[in-house]
C-alpha cells in the first residue's frame, strides 16, 4: 500500500488521555492491534494524534464508533478523517538547507514526493513549508 492510500484518522483534544491509554482505547474500538495494524503519532503542540491504519478498515464507520464511544466522550476527544492537504511542514532542518534542495528532495519519487509548487524557508525555526501541486506528493 502506498502512504497515499493508508487510512488516517485525526484525534483532537487528546490532553486528557495518555498516549498508552489512547492506543488501548483505539485497539478496543477498532479490534485491531497497535504497531501491527495501526500506528499513532502524537502532535502535542496542537493537542492532536493521528492514527494510520495499515490494515483495511472502514474509517467512516470507525470515526462513527469513536464519536459514540463513552470513553472518547468522557475524554472530550473528537475523531475525524484526515483530509488531503497540499502543504507539509518540514522541521529540524540544517541551517545550510536551500529551497532548491528541498524542492528536488520532495519532488523525488524515491522519497514519495511529487511536483512542488512552492517552498517557504523559516530559518529562525529551522523549518520550511512545502506546497505541492496536488496532494499525492505530500506523503
C-alpha positions in Angstrom: 0.0 0.0 0.0 1.2 3.5 -0.7 1.1 6.0 2.1 -1.5 7.9 0.0 -4.0 5.1 0.3 -3.5 4.4 4.1 -6.5 5.5 6.1 -5.7 8.3 8.5 -7.9 9.4 11.4 -7.2 12.6 13.5 -8.0 12.7 17.2 -8.3 16.2 18.7 -8.3 17.3 22.3 -6.1 14.4 23.4 -4.6 16.1 26.5 -6.9 14.2 29.0 -5.8 10.8 27.6 -2.3 9.4 28.0 -0.6 8.0 24.9 -0.8 4.4 26.2 -4.5 5.0 27.1 -5.2 6.3 23.7 -3.6 3.3 22.0 -5.6 0.9 24.2 -8.8 2.8 23.5 -8.2 2.7 19.8 -7.5 -1.1 20.0 -10.7 -1.6 21.9 -12.8 0.4 19.4 -11.2 -1.0 16.2 -10.5 -4.6 17.3 -7.0 -4.1 15.8 -3.5 -4.1 17.4 -1.3 -1.1 17.7 2.0 -1.4 15.7 0.8 -4.5 13.8 -2.4 -3.0 12.4 -2.1 0.8 13.1 0.3 3.4 14.5 -0.4 6.5 16.5 1.6 9.7 16.0 1.2 12.3 18.7 1.4 16.0 17.9 1.4 17.6 21.3 2.0 21.1 20.1 -1.5 21.2 18.6 -3.1 18.6 21.0 -3.7 16.1 18.3 -2.9 12.4 17.5 -3.0 10.8 14.0 -3.8 7.1 13.7 -2.5 5.4 10.5 -4.2 2.1 9.6 -2.0 -0.4 7.8 -5.0 -2.8 7.7 -8.0 -2.2 5.5 -10.7 -0.5 7.7 -13.9 1.4 7.1 -12.6 4.7 8.5 -16.0 6.4 8.3 -17.5 3.6 10.5 -14.5 3.7 12.8 -14.9 7.5 13.2 -18.6 7.0 13.9 -17.8 4.3 16.6 -15.3 6.7 18.2 -17.8 9.5 18.4 -20.3 7.2 20.1 -17.8 5.7 22.5 -18.4 6.6 26.1 -14.7 6.8 27.0 -13.9 9.0 24.0 -16.7 11.4 25.0 -15.5 11.3 28.7 -12.1 12.5 27.5 -13.9 15.1 25.3 -11.9 13.9 22.3 -13.1 14.1 18.7 -12.2 11.9 15.7 -12.4 12.8 12.1 -10.9 11.7 8.8 -7.7 13.4 7.8 -8.4 15.4 4.7 -5.7 15.6 1.9 -3.5 18.7 2.1 -1.3 20.4 -0.4 1.3 21.6 2.1 3.5 20.0 4.7 5.9 21.4 7.3 9.5 20.0 7.4 11.2 20.6 10.8 14.7 20.4 12.3 16.3 21.4 9.0 20.0 22.2 8.9 20.9 25.9 8.7 22.6 25.3 5.3 19.4 24.0 3.6 18.2 25.7 0.4 14.8 26.0 -1.2 16.3 24.3 -4.3 17.5 21.3 -2.3 14.1 20.9 -0.6 12.3 21.2 -4.0 14.4 18.5 -5.5 14.2 16.3 -2.4 10.4 16.5 -2.2 9.9 16.0 -5.9 11.9 12.8 -5.8 9.7 9.7 -6.4 12.1 7.7 -4.2 11.1 9.9 -1.3 7.4 9.6 -2.1 7.3 13.1 -3.5 5.6 14.9 -6.3 5.7 18.2 -8.2 6.4 21.0 -5.8 4.7 24.3 -6.3 6.5 26.4 -3.6 8.9 26.2 -0.7 9.0 28.7 2.1 12.0 28.6 4.4 11.8 29.7 8.1 15.5 29.7 9.2 14.6 31.1 12.6 12.5 27.9 13.2 14.8 25.6 11.2 11.7 24.7 9.2 10.0 25.0 5.8 6.5 24.8 4.4 6.5 22.7 1.1 3.4 23.2 -1.1 2.7 20.5 -3.7 0.9 20.9 -7.0 -1.5 18.1 -5.9 -2.0 16.1 -2.7 -0.2 13.0 -4.0 3.2 14.4 -3.2 2.8 15.1 0.5 3.2 11.6 1.9 
